[in-house]
Amino acid sequence: MKAKVNPFYRSVSLSVDNQELAEIFFDYTDEWGSREIGGKMYDIHFHYEPLESFRNRQAWLDSLVSVYLVGDWSEEYYSRNLITEVKIEQ
C-alpha cells in the first residue's frame, strides 16, 4: 500500500497498484482514524512532525503515516505497517 501525504491539508491518499483506495483527512498533526476499505477495516495513524526532528528525509517520510489491518488484537497487531512507500503531494 502506498500513501501520498499532503501535510498542509493533513490528508493521506492510500493506493494499491496505482488505484486510489481512500483519501483521509485529519484534524490534528497526531491522530488515529479507522476506515473500511474493500470490506476490511484499517487503523490509520497520521503523525506530522517537522523534518528537522529527524535524522534524514526518509526517516521523516516513514513516520508520517502508518496503516494497520484490524484483526484480533495481539502484540504483533501494530508491528506490521502496510505502507510500503510514502510520497509528499506537491
C-alpha positions in Angstrom: 0.0 0.0 0.0 1.3 3.5 -0.9 0.5 6.8 0.8 0.5 10.3 -0.7 0.6 12.8 2.1 -0.3 16.5 1.9 1.0 17.8 5.3 -0.6 21.2 4.8 -4.1 19.8 4.4 -3.4 16.9 6.7 -4.7 14.5 4.1 -3.5 11.0 3.1 -4.4 9.2 -0.1 -4.0 5.5 0.0 -3.5 3.4 -3.1 -2.6 -0.1 -4.2 -1.2 -0.8 -7.7 -1.9 2.8 -8.7 -5.6 2.5 -7.8 -6.7 5.0 -5.2 -8.5 3.3 -2.4 -9.3 6.2 0.0 -8.5 9.8 0.9 -8.5 10.5 4.7 -8.4 14.0 6.3 -7.1 14.5 9.8 -7.8 17.4 12.2 -4.6 17.2 14.2 -1.0 16.5 13.5 -1.0 13.3 15.6 -4.3 11.5 15.1 -5.7 8.0 14.7 -8.6 7.1 12.4 -10.3 4.0 11.1 -11.6 3.3 7.6 -13.2 0.4 5.9 -11.6 -0.3 2.5 -12.6 -3.2 0.3 -14.6 -4.8 3.1 -11.7 -4.7 5.6 -11.1 -2.4 8.5 -7.9 -0.5 8.8 -6.4 1.7 11.6 -4.6 4.7 10.1 -2.1 6.9 12.1 -1.2 10.3 10.8 1.8 11.8 12.7 3.3 15.0 11.4 6.5 16.5 12.9 8.9 18.9 11.3 11.6 17.4 9.0 14.2 18.9 11.3 13.2 16.5 14.1 14.5 13.5 12.1 18.0 12.3 11.1 17.1 12.3 7.4 14.2 12.8 4.9 13.5 9.1 4.6 13.1 8.7 8.4 10.7 11.6 8.3 8.6 10.1 5.4 8.5 6.8 7.2 7.0 8.4 10.2 4.2 10.4 8.5 1.6 7.7 8.1 1.0 4.1 9.3 -1.8 1.7 8.3 -2.7 -1.5 10.1 -5.2 -4.1 9.2 -7.7 -4.5 12.1 -8.0 -8.1 13.3 -7.8 -10.0 16.5 -5.6 -8.0 18.9 -2.2 -9.4 19.6 1.3 -8.0 20.3 2.1 -8.2 16.6 -1.0 -6.2 15.6 0.7 -2.8 15.4 4.1 -4.1 14.3 3.1 -4.6 10.7 2.7 -1.3 8.9 1.1 -1.9 5.5 2.6 1.3 4.0 5.5 0.4 1.6 6.0 3.9 0.1 5.3 7.5 1.2 5.3 10.5 -1.1 4.6 14.1 -0.4 1.9 15.7 -2.6 3.2 18.8 -4.3 
